[in-house]
């Protein structure tokens, strides 16, 4: 699947209505599903430096993001992301 978006940031709103910009670290496919890896904003606290993975469905104009919560899947996605980022370096 091609990248769903060519933007570099995504603005997400929490349950209190506060908006936060997240940087898109990478996009790739995993087991037939499209994945977007998000990094916290540059001004985040040091304990918020982890990448968050989302499964995405839809089109470039409109897509839905579902957080990946399974620890085994998160570990597999983290390994893929690390390999992809190292290959670019």
N, C-alpha and C positions, 0 to 999 in steps of 0.2 A: 504494500500500500504506500502511496506517496504521502508526504507530510500533509497533515490536515491544515496547517497554517504556516505562513511564512513570517509571522510575527515573532518577536523575541521575548515578549513578556505576556503574561496572562494576569488579569486583575480578578481576584476572587474575593467574595464577600463572606464574612463569618456570620454566625447566628445573631450577633449584635449589630450587624449592618456595617461593620468596619471593613473597608476595602484595603487589600494588600496586593502589591504587585509581586509576582513570582517570575523568575527568569526560566526560560525553557532551556534545559541542559541538553536534551536530545529527544528525538522521536524515532521509534523503530517498531517492528512487528515482533510479536512473541506468541507462538502457538496459535496463529491465525487471528490474533487480536492486535490492534494498534495501541502503542504505549507512548505516553508523553511523560518525561521525567522533568520535574520542576525543582528548582533550587529556591531557597528563601531569599528575600531581598537582601541587598548588600548591608543594610543597617540592622539586620536581625541580630539577636543575642547569639553568643557563641554556641550555646547549647541547641540552637536551631539550624545547625549546618547540614542536616541530613537532606538527602534528595527524597522527594515524595513521588511515587509512581501512580499514574492514572491510566485505566483502560479507556479508550476513546472510540466513539461510534458517531457516524454522521458524515457531513460534508464540510468543506471549508467554510461555508457560510453559516452553518449551524451544526454544532456537534455537542455531544454530552460526555462529560468526564465522570468516571466512577473510580473512587480511590481503591487501590490494591491493598487488601488487608491481610492476605495470607502470608505468613512469615517465610515460608518456603519459596513462594513465588517472588516475594520482595528480594530475597537473597539471590535468586536466579537473575532477576532483572538488574540488580546491582552489579553482578558479575558481567553481564552483557554490556552495561553502560561503561563500566571500567575499561573493558577491552576496546570498546568503540572510541572512547576518549584517548586512550593510550595510542591507538592506531593513528589518530589525527595529529598527535604531538610530534 
